[in-house]
Amino acid sequence: MNEGSLISGWWVFAGVLLLIAGVLNIVYGIAAIGDSRFFTEDAAYIISGLNTWGWILLIVGVLELVAAFSLFSGGEYGRWFGIFIASLNAIGALLALPAAPFWSLAVFALAIIVIYKLAEGPEGAPAG
């Protein structure tokens, strides 16, 4: 890496986490939209039903992929967009807590790690 690059190891880690979460959200979103048997029928959702959550997951997943690739480009836009999308993912995970508690807590924890590392800023960047 050259001296002017904003990409650090933690940013790559955060970007990879965003990629993984994005792909998983897209897969689960498509499964929920298609009323897959993967999901339990008696699950309780705070907002609406399984089909609506499928569309929400699909949209958030696509935005996470965009955020990851934007983050890999090294710009400030990717950093702030990544924080925003990871925050949406964390909120969505908490809203799905009654339906899938362990999965939601795991996704929430990963989103918090991404938010923390992106909010921390690039390593070696001048303060101020």
N, C-alpha and C positions, 0 to 999 in steps of 0.2 A: 504494500500500500504506500502511496505517496503521502507527503506531509499535508496536502490540501484535502485529502479524503476524509469524509465524515463517518465512513462506515467502520465500525469497530466489531470485535468478536461478539459482543453482547447484542449489537444491532442485527447481525446476521442470525444469532440465536432467536431474537424476537421475531425476525422475518420468517424464519423457518417455523416457529410456533404459529404465526399467523397463517402460513401456508397450510399447515396440518389442520388447524381449526377450520379454515375455510373449506378445505376438501371434505372434512367430516360433516360440516354444516350443510354443504351442498348435497352430499349423499343422504343424510338424514332428512333434509328438507324434501328431496324428491321422494323418499320412502314415505314420508308423512302425507305428502300431497296425494300419492297413489294409494293411501289407506293400507299400507303394508301390514302384514301380520306380525311384523317385528315389534310393533308398539302394542301395549296392552289396551284393551277396550275400555276398562274402567278407570283409566288414569285421569286425574283431575288437573286441569290447567287453569291458571289464574285469569288469563284473558282468552276468551273464545275457545275454540276446539283444536283438534289435531290438524285439520286442513289449514287453518289460519297459521298455526305454528310452523307448518311445513313451508308456507310461503315466506314467513319471517326468516326462518333458518336459511332458506335458499338465497334470499336477498342479502342477508348478513354474510353468508359464505362467499358470495361473489365479491362483496365489498372488502372482505378480508383478503381475498386473493389480490385485488387491486392495491390494497394497502401494503401487502407484502412486497409486491414488485416495485411499488413506488419507494418503499423503504430501501430496497436493494439498490435503487438508483442513487441513494445517498443524499437526497435533498431534504430540506426542512419540511417541505410539504408532506413527504412520506412519513416523517416522524409524527407530525401533528395528526395526520389522517389515521395513522396506526393507533395512536392514543385514543382517538375518537371511536374507531371501529372496535378496538378491544374493550372500550367502555360499554359500547352497545352490546357486545357479546357477553360481558359480565352481567349486565342488567338482564339480558335474555336468559342467561343461565339461572339467575336467582328467581325469575318469574316461572321457570319450568321446574323449580325445586319440588313441588308436590308430585309431579309425574315421574321424575327420575332423580331421586335425591343424590345418589353417589356420583352419577355422571355430571349432574349440575354443579356439584361442589368441585369436582376435578376441573371442569371447564372454567369455573369461576377463578380457581387458584391460578391456572395458566394465564388467564386474562390479566389478573393482577400482576403477575410477574412481567408480562409484556408491557403493561402500563408503567410499571416502576422503572424498567430498564430504558424505555423510550423517554420518559419524563426526566430521567437522570441526565440525559444529553450524551453527546459523543465523548469518548475518552480523549483527553488531551486537547479539548477545545478551550480556547481562551475564555475565561470567566467574564461575564458582563456583556 
